[in-house]
């Protein structure tokens, strides 16, 4: 038991170091490419830090344990648990990081058009993913069409995000890198090659740290007798979402609200489109009560964020509600 907790502590440190390397390199990459903070946060950072939670369901579905049912439960739970964590717990923790400095009546101010675009695409995609659960397995052509539609949503989202980048840079929302790139402090020059090298090192550490953290969490959870589906819905996403949580906390504490939120909402779009597209085809993808509850809470949280965005930004008190929604999900799920 002690060794498992030690493993958790070590892997958490690895993730924290990797997150610092990753955010630093991305800021320099975005500045070099002259792209907006929206593209840097919603596409580059979101996809990069989504690698750990993307690998978990794919590996579970493809191999995992010898029990195919357990594999599929872990896959479905990890796919749907990630957007749940991002829209509720990750947002809540990020808000706690600036609660003292901005106060309950203060505001978080991500660039509005990118923020609303992310949430609009996510809500559209996640509704499609939820609807696919009610299509019988005998209708595989229909289920395949849902998968194709979800992939199409993400491709369209990427195109629209890049199209908006130029105007946002002109409007003063370009990515700016503070200080020297961390790898350059070792004496190497700052150029695209060294930026790419630092990104690769960071992503490698993120994946290693998250996988190790998952292993430790899985061991602790098995000792506590938690089911595979509940484990994948509650425990694994907490571990795999650590990169997004840490990156967003680092950015928002530096006043980079667009990068902080783009990292979360961009990951929500990625995980609400491509991964469910796989789950619809390769898992039972049926409306079990634990799954439906998670989907409903996720949609409510995303809709709540979308409704509360204003010209002045998002009220801090409204973001704290996301923590209440996560607590509600825990209460409903664990009481069963």
Buried (B, 14 or more C-beta within 10 A) or exposed (E): EEEBEEBBEBBBEBBBBBBBBBBBBBBBBBBBBEBBBBBBBBBBBBBBBBBBBBBBBBBBBEEBEEEEEBBBBBBBBBBBBBBBBBBBBBBBBBBBBBBEEBEEEBBBBBBBBBBBBBBBBBBBBBEBBBEBBEBEEEEEEEBBBBBEBBBEBBEEBBEEBBEBBBEBBEEEBBBEBEEEBBBBEEEEEBEEEBBEBBBEBBBEBBBBBBBBBBBBBBBBBEEEEBEBBBBBBBBBBBBBBBBBBBBBBBBBEEEBBBBBBBBBBBBBBBBBBBBBBBBBBBBEBEEBEBBBBBBBBBBBBBBBBBEBBEEEBBBBBBBBBBBEBBEBBBEBBEEE
